[in-house]
Amino acid sequence: MEDIDAIAVLQDPVRRRLYEYVVAQGREVGRNEAAEAAGVARTLAAHHLDKLTGAGLLESGSRRLSGRSGPGAGRPAKVYTRARGERSVSLPARDYRTAAELLAEAAEEAGLDAGLCAAARRRGEALRGPAGPCRGLEEAVEALAARGYEPYPEDGAVRMRNCPFHAVAESFPPLVCGMNLALLEGLLGEGGPVRARMDARPGECCVVVEASKNNGD
């Protein structure tokens, strides 16, 4: 019931806009910034942000947004980031996470990494359908966003704030990260102007998407 109650908090349209904005930034967001982004008054934004925090969807802290310290730096402001916990709802109750972890454990013990990656690559190709490889990073962003990776541009490449397989990847990182890379290789298409490669970063997806080196970009 706790997860259901937490997700129900997002039914309010203003609250949902605020949550989506904070999540999309990938950093701490202050009340003034969030209010401006959602088009509401600061007091209303503060109310909804604290509701989201109380539901466990956001985490809050405080810091000086001016970046200064010492006398005259002003009081610390309340800031918000996405909560690290994961929420899911299934009615009736289902436990796919345990099934996934058991399958991952069996695959790892049996040395089935190559077979898993081959299957993941085929699944990515199936998700892409009859279309050819992604024609550029903008098209890659659309494909990744549709799969829940929360892509964002950085230094001419595309990184992803969310790993859809995070829960299982925490327990079996080499196996699941390799599977994820193969899936994205199939989804984006090999031999095209973009490529996926492993470049793990704490708190984000282990894969980065960039222009292919043989593309001359």
N, C-alpha and C positions, 0 to 999 in steps of 0.2 A: 504493500500500500504506500510505502514511503516514496518509491519511484513514481507511482501514479500521481501522488499529491504534488511532487516536484514538477512533473511535466505539465500538470494542470495549471500551474502558475503561469505558464506561457500562453494561456488562452487569451489573456488581455493583450490587445494589439499594441499598445504603447510599451508594455513590458517586453513583449516579444521583439519589438524594434530595438529597444535598448540592449537586450541580451545579444541579438545578432550583431549589433554594432561593436559591442565590447569584444565578442568572440573574434570578429573579423580583424581587429587591430593587432592581436597577438602581443599585446603589451598592457601596462597599467593605463586605465582610462579614468580621468577625473569626472566629477559630476557636471561641471560646466560644459565640458566637451561632449559628454553623452547627451545632455539636455539639448544642446544645439543640433547634434546629429539627428535626434529623434523629433525635433521641432516642438518641444514642450518646455514648460517652465522648469527652472532648476529644482524647486521644491518638489514638484511632481516627479521629476527624474530621480531625485534622491529617495523618495518614498518607494518607487518601483525597484530601484537598484538594491535597496535594503531588503525588499521582499524576495528578490532573486537570490540574495546572499543567504537569507534565512532558509530558503528552500534548498540550499546546497548547490545551486547552479552557478553562482559566482563566488569568488573569494574577495574579501576586502582587506585593505591595509591603509596606511597613511604615509605620505611623504610630501616634501616641499616641491611643488610643481615648478617653481622658479629655477630650481637647480642650485640655488644659493644656500648657504648655511650661516649660522651665527646670528648676531643681533641685526635686526632689520630684514631678515629673510622671510618673515611672515610665518603664520601658523601652518603646520602640516595639513594637507588636504586629504580627504578620503578618496581612495582610488580602488578600482575594481579590475579583476581579471577572471577569466573562465576558471571554474573549479576543476581540479585534476580528476575528480571522481567521474565514473561513468554511470549513466542512467539508461535503463531499458525497461520496457513494459511488454509483457506477453500474457494474454488471456485466452485460454487457461495457462497456468504456469508452464514454461518450457525452460530447459537448461542446455542450450546449444553451446555455451561456453565450455562446460565440462566435456561435452562430446568432442569439441574442437581440440581441447587440451589432450584428451586421451588419444585422438587420432594423430596429433602432432608428436606425442611421446612415442607412439608405436612407429611412426614414420622415421623418427630420429634414431630410434634403437635399431631399426631394420636397415638404416642407410639408404632410405628412399628419396634422398634430396633431389637427385637428378630426375626421377620420375615425377615428383611433385612439381618441380619447376616446369617440366614439359607440359604437364596438365594445366598449370597456371597460364603458361604462354598460349595454349590453345583456347583457354577460357577468355583471355584478353582479346584474342583475335575474333572470337565469336561475339564478344561485346561490341567490338568495332564494326562488325558486320561486313558487307561487301565493299565498303569505302576503302580507299588506299591509305597509306600512312599519313599521319597528321602533317599538314602542310606548313606548319609554323607553330611558334610558341602560343599565340593567341588561341589557335584551335586546340592545342594541348590543354590549355587552361580550362576551356569549356568541357573537354572530355573528363578531366580530373575533377572538376567541380561537380559534374553529374554523378560521380562515384563517391562523393563525400570526402575528398582529400583536402578540401579547403586550400587550394593553391594560391600563391601570391608571388609577384615578381621580386627578384632581388639580384642586382648586379648582372643583368642580362640573362638570368636563368629563372626557373620556376621552382620554388620550394613549396612544401605542403605542411600546414600546421597540424593536420589530423592524419593519424594512421587508422584506417578502418579495422585493422587487425590488432590493435594495441594490446588488448587483454591477453591474447595468446602470444604475441610477439615478446611480451615481457618475460614469459617463461621459456620460450624457445626462439631466441633472437636470430641465430644463424639460419635456422630452417625457415621461419616465417618471413624474415626479411628477404631471403633469397626467393621465396615464393612470390612475395610482393613485387620484387624487381621484375621477375619473369612475367607476371600478370601485366605490369605496365608496359613492358616491351611489346607484348602482344597487343595491348590496347592502343598504343601509340603507333605501332608498326615499325619494323626495322628497315633500315636502308633509306629512310626518309630524311627530311631536314632537321628533325629533332631526335634526341636519344635520351634514354633514362639510364642513370648509373647510380651505384651505391655511394652515398655520402651522408652517413649518419650524423644526426645532430640531436642533442638531448631535448626531449619534449616534442619532437616533430617526426614526420615520416622519414624513414631511412634513405629515401631515394630523392634525387634531384633530377630535374628535366632541363636540358640545355640544347643549344644548337649543335648539330652533328659536326665533328671536326672536318669531315670530308665535304661539308656543305659550303666551306669557304666563308662562313660568317665569323 
